[in-house]
Amino acid sequence: MQSPLFSHTEQQSQDRYTVQNPQLLRVSLTGHDDVLARKGAMVAYQGLIDFDGEYQSNSQRRARANTGEGLDLMRCSGQGTVYLANLAQYVHLVDIDREGLTVDSAYVLALDSTLNTEVIAVDSQYGISGTGKYQLNITGQGKVALMTSGQPLMLQVTPEKYVNADADAIVAWSSSLRVQMQAQTHSSNIRRRRGNTGEGWELSFLGQGFALVQPSEVMPPQNAQLGQGVAAQFGMGQQGARGQNQNNAWN
């Protein structure tokens, strides 16, 4: 049998994580180094691999229920090779070392089980926000695999050159950056998008680090009914805007 398909063979590598192709991640397990992956992300595996639901603490479940932010993971353990993918999104590897990473949990494909995650709040200039009000802060030492819809853009942030990004297009940024959410509008009704520009909320990044943007936007719900569960997504109530966005873990 002959076909160009046979050119898409497995990438041979001694690395724990290998981008098999731009939309597929290969993870090698040796029996003592579990990896946490997005539930349902396994597309194939070789060897003796076990897949178990990852335990969530009470605080993690409470944060997920109240903010909508958090990881829904499975633990991959054993010896062999696991292939991970999600909706043919592009896969990117990031080393977490000293400098933490703040990310929208929807863009996390996999991460080392040694890393720590924490839900944090991003401030709104007006005390109200659309999407991206809560994000996930990842710290420790290890690797995380991120996903983007299309090839992303990495923007460097310096004290002399700050960056503004659409809140619906931002994927991740350096945790050391100072971040502020603001509405792209001059209208007094800042809950809705500005006139006919189609632009809503933006994040401003200041300091030293980077911001990762994807060439895709997910429109937030424009007519959501404000209730106890949804209110937090709009920055209202007990978990509303904070004076500073540092050390503002959700609890």
C-alpha positions in Angstrom: 0.0 0.0 0.0 1.3 3.5 -0.9 0.1 6.9 0.1 1.4 10.3 1.2 -0.2 9.6 4.5 2.8 7.3 5.4 5.0 10.4 5.6 3.1 11.5 8.7 5.1 9.1 11.0 5.9 9.4 14.7 8.5 11.9 15.7 11.4 10.1 17.5 12.6 12.1 20.5 14.0 11.5 24.0 12.2 14.6 25.3 9.2 14.3 27.6 7.1 16.6 25.5 7.4 16.7 21.7 5.2 18.7 19.3 4.4 15.9 16.9 3.0 18.3 14.4 1.6 21.9 14.9 -1.7 20.5 16.2 -0.7 17.3 18.0 1.4 16.8 21.2 3.4 13.7 22.0 4.1 12.9 25.7 6.5 10.2 26.9 5.9 8.7 30.3 8.5 6.6 32.2 6.4 5.3 35.1 7.2 7.9 37.8 6.3 11.3 36.1 2.6 11.7 35.7 1.2 14.3 33.4 -2.1 16.1 33.8 -4.1 16.6 30.5 -7.3 18.1 29.5 -10.1 15.6 29.8 -10.9 13.9 26.5 -7.7 15.2 24.9 -6.1 11.7 24.3 -6.3 10.7 20.6 -3.9 7.7 20.8 -1.4 6.0 23.1 1.1 3.2 23.1 2.3 1.2 26.1 0.8 0.6 29.6 -1.0 3.9 30.3 -3.7 4.6 32.9 -6.1 7.5 32.7 -7.8 8.7 35.9 -9.9 11.7 36.8 -7.8 14.2 38.7 -8.9 15.0 42.2 -10.0 18.5 42.9 -9.9 20.0 46.3 -12.9 21.8 47.9 -11.3 25.2 47.2 -10.7 24.3 43.6 -14.3 23.1 43.1 -15.6 26.2 44.8 -13.5 28.5 42.7 -14.6 26.7 39.5 -18.3 26.9 40.5 -18.1 30.6 41.4 -15.8 32.0 38.7 -16.0 29.5 35.8 -12.2 29.3 35.8 -10.2 26.2 36.5 -8.9 23.0 35.0 -10.9 19.9 34.2 -8.1 17.3 34.1 -7.2 13.7 33.8 -4.1 12.1 35.2 -2.0 10.1 32.7 0.4 7.6 34.3 2.4 4.5 33.5 5.0 3.8 30.8 4.5 4.6 27.2 3.5 7.4 24.8 0.4 9.5 24.8 -0.8 11.7 22.0 -2.9 14.7 22.9 -4.9 17.2 20.8 -8.1 19.3 21.0 -10.2 20.6 18.1 -7.0 20.7 15.9 -5.8 23.8 17.8 -2.1 24.7 17.5 0.0 23.4 20.4 2.8 25.4 22.1 5.2 24.4 24.9 6.1 26.8 27.7 8.7 26.3 30.4 7.6 27.5 33.8 10.6 28.5 35.9 10.7 31.3 38.5 8.4 33.5 36.4 4.8 32.4 36.6 2.3 32.2 33.8 -1.2 33.6 33.8 -3.5 31.9 31.3 -7.1 31.3 30.4 -7.7 27.7 31.5 -9.6 27.1 28.2 -6.2 27.1 26.4 -4.4 24.6 28.6 -3.9 21.2 26.9 -1.5 19.5 29.4 0.9 20.3 32.2 3.4 18.6 34.6 1.8 17.4 37.8 4.4 19.2 39.8 3.1 22.6 38.8 0.7 24.7 41.0 -2.4 26.4 39.8 -4.5 29.1 41.4 -7.5 31.1 40.2 -6.9 34.9 40.4 -9.0 38.0 39.5 -8.1 40.6 36.9 -9.2 44.1 37.8 -11.7 46.2 35.8 -11.2 49.9 35.7 -14.9 50.4 36.3 -15.6 47.5 38.7 -17.3 45.6 35.8 -15.9 43.2 33.3 -17.0 41.0 30.4 -14.9 38.0 29.8 -11.6 37.1 31.3 -12.4 38.5 34.7 -10.9 35.4 36.3 -7.7 33.7 35.1 -5.5 30.8 36.1 -2.0 31.5 37.6 0.5 28.6 37.1 3.7 28.6 39.2 6.5 26.1 40.0 8.9 24.4 37.7 7.8 22.3 34.7 6.2 22.5 31.4 2.7 23.5 30.2 1.2 22.9 26.8 -1.0 25.7 25.5 -3.4 25.8 22.6 -4.3 28.6 20.3 -6.8 29.0 17.4 -4.4 29.7 14.6 -0.7 30.8 14.9 -0.3 33.2 17.8 1.5 36.5 18.2 4.0 36.9 21.1 4.2 40.6 22.2 7.1 41.8 24.4 6.1 44.2 27.2 8.7 46.6 28.6 8.4 49.6 31.0 8.8 51.8 27.9 6.4 49.8 25.7 3.1 48.6 27.2 0.7 46.4 25.3 -3.1 46.5 25.0 -4.9 43.3 23.9 -8.5 42.3 23.3 -9.8 40.4 26.3 -11.3 37.8 24.0 -8.0 37.2 22.1 -5.5 37.1 24.9 -4.2 33.6 25.8 -1.5 34.0 28.4 0.9 36.5 29.9 3.8 36.8 32.4 2.4 36.8 35.9 4.8 39.6 36.9 3.0 42.0 34.6 0.6 44.6 36.0 -2.7 44.1 34.3 -5.8 46.3 34.1 -9.1 45.6 32.3 -11.0 48.4 30.7 -13.9 49.0 28.4 -13.3 50.2 24.8 -16.1 52.7 25.0 -16.9 56.3 25.7 -20.5 55.4 26.4 -21.9 55.6 29.9 -23.4 52.1 29.3 -20.1 50.2 29.4 -21.8 46.8 29.8 -22.3 46.6 26.0 -19.9 46.8 23.1 -19.0 50.2 21.6 -21.3 51.3 18.8 -20.4 49.7 15.5 -16.7 49.0 16.2 -17.4 45.5 17.6 -14.7 46.1 20.3 -15.6 45.4 23.9 -13.0 44.8 26.6 -9.3 45.1 26.5 -6.4 44.3 28.9 -3.5 46.6 29.4 -0.2 45.1 30.3 2.6 47.1 32.0 6.0 46.1 33.3 8.5 43.5 31.9 7.4 40.3 30.3 5.3 39.0 27.4 1.7 38.7 26.3 0.5 35.9 24.0 -2.4 36.7 21.6 -4.2 34.4 19.2 -5.9 35.4 15.9 -9.3 34.6 17.1 -11.9 36.1 19.4 -14.7 34.4 21.3 -17.6 36.8 21.8 -18.9 37.0 25.4 -22.6 36.7 26.1 -24.0 40.2 25.7 -27.4 39.6 27.4 -26.5 37.4 30.4 -28.8 37.6 33.3 -26.9 38.8 36.4 -27.3 36.3 39.2 -25.3 35.0 42.0 -23.3 32.6 39.8 -22.9 34.9 36.8 -22.4 38.1 38.7 -18.7 37.3 39.4 -18.0 37.1 35.7 -19.1 40.7 35.4 -16.9 41.8 38.4 -19.9 42.5 40.7 -20.5 41.4 44.2 -18.1 40.0 46.7 -15.4 39.2 44.1 -15.7 42.5 42.2 -12.9 44.8 41.2 -9.8 45.0 43.4 -7.5 47.9 44.0 -4.5 45.8 42.9 -4.3 42.7 40.8 -1.3 41.2 42.7 -1.9 38.5 45.3 -5.6 38.5 44.6 -6.2 34.7 44.6 -9.9 33.8 44.6 -11.0 32.2 47.8 
